[in-house]
Amino acid sequence: MMQPEILAPAGSMESLVAALRCGADAVYVGGTLYSARSSAANFDLPALAKAAELCHIYGAKLYLAVNTLLTDRELSEFAEYIRQAALCGVDACIVQDLGVLRLIRSIVPDMPLHASTQMSIHSPEGALQAKELGCCRVVAAREMAAADLQKLCDLPLEIEVFVHGALCMSVSGQCSFSALVGGRSANRGRCAQACRLPWQTPDGKNPAALSLKDLSLVQHVQKLRNMGVASFKIEGRMKRPEYVAAAVTALRMALNGEQPDMETLQAVFARSGFTDGYFTGKRKDMFGFRRKEDVVAAQKVLQNLQNTYRKPRKCDSVTFSMSLRTNAPAELLASDSSGNSVCVMGEIPQVALKTPLDTAMLQKHMQKLGDTIFDGCEVQLINPEGLTLSAAQCNAMRRDAVDALYQARALNNCPQYRICSDAFVPDKPGEKPEIRTQFRLHVRTEQQLEAAMQRGDIVCVSLSLAENCEPALSIWLEAPRVIADEVAYCRRLESLRQRGFSHLLCHNLADVRIGGRLGFTLHGGYGLNCTNSLTAYSLQEQGLQDVTGSYEVRLPSLAKIGDTMPCGGFVYGRLPMMLFRLCPIRAQDGCRKQGCYLKDRTGQHFPLVCSGEYTELCNAKLLWLADKRQKLCSLAYWDFYFTDESPVQVQSVLHAYEHGAAEIPADRTNGLYFKGGLA
């Protein structure tokens, strides 16, 4: 069984050094652009090259997080950035955006690609679809239980699991809260973390109803190793070096079968302690926040943690072989146990007036390896003529040999890529047909469905709703945003397909793979996070007919996507902003069944919509654009998101968008179509 990789975060060079010196096998970093942690110090290109060199000296890998969503205007600049990053020697890229994935494959075909947790992959079919797209590793969603993770680990690709660090309330990649409320997109690394502020459930028992304790699976690493997890990932590119050192050390100890120092690990950073609730299924005590005692505890352990990475970690041994000959420069051959060898030259040795250089004397000089990665050495001496070399010269040659060996290690561990000068550009479509805007109605109740069916529009319904109605060409199945049981989900879809339903709206890569296999006509939902035309092209390659663009982008961006494939957008509704696997009301107050909401510190009520296995937090403000209909004409179709509207209200809304509205709701918002959220 292979030893799992310990993968550490680094938001700065000091954190990277701490990770390597404490035993990380790999480090992931972000650049100054395209990283989902834009507030970290991050690495410009020269620093990225230096980071790669240092990792490769240690025999570790460096992964570059380019895990944000891009718009079309950024793709050209990104293409050049990824060329330069490849030249820096990064060992893999962590990717969220399907268009970015497609672009990297065209520019650096040999670059290993890791599907970010931002892709929301939580089932085998989703992981296999990512593999077909070119990913060799999937970073699993953090909300997965042990049994579900095992199913991923049984697949023929690497699975990376977050084992320690901050835990967001929302499923990664499915949160638009910060963008919609504050104009700072989490999909661009600019999350304002408003969920960590005071939030209350209706019963008001918990003042931090959207703040979870930090995740820690350190105590489960042996089980995770036996499951076949390839990489143990630590969250924390925004955290200080001492945190990185503590987490790496604890994981290394746990993997070695030792008891990790959980007390220090909790002291350096925690929110009311740790949770393993998703992994174990014990979800009753998962909420927590940063308390005063948590901050005080950190101050007590920082100095000791700094000492753990003060000096380089010993991770290899070295053999020195010196050769002395008359009238020839001294030669020192140095070889490490990883197979790297170098030779350096010194001064011409002298005839010994008293004692010639012997092996014991040379050993004394060569073993001064205190500030290097080498621990111990073997020494050989070839000195048939009894020559001598000064101590200063011996020490200088040792230092030169170590430096040369570092360079050799960095070079030999650095990947060499084929880099293409031209990036992939989709073929330009022919003349676009005249857009006749179609209405697509997302309904939740049978009453809403009946009201919608009177008009003849496309109606998107859940699988449960479809199972209780007659098939029709205008009724499309809308896939759940989370698949709890993939086998059961496939059976239900197959049954509905046999009954006559023929269209499937996909929110996840798993839906694309399953729906295509079952013969559905596929459409892209907002869960696929389409923000650029290359993503649209990738979806088109996977068999999708059209896509609902992200509601974090401006209308011109959606129009650009529409040049590749038909693109629609939401024009009405309380948009879902966060996706939960853990209902905050049920977990803290007990299930209320209906009338569920969360209240923020300003007193606004944000509705919760429950779909059984998952819950959506919707915007307190209603997206209402009936008075801006003319500005929406570039969209191929308009999406209406109905939650608790009555049939009469459904009809009234649709009439307003067809004929104009005399009255504008008081709690309306224009969304981000006119100002954008991906800034």
Disulfide bonds with the S-S distance in Angstrom:
none
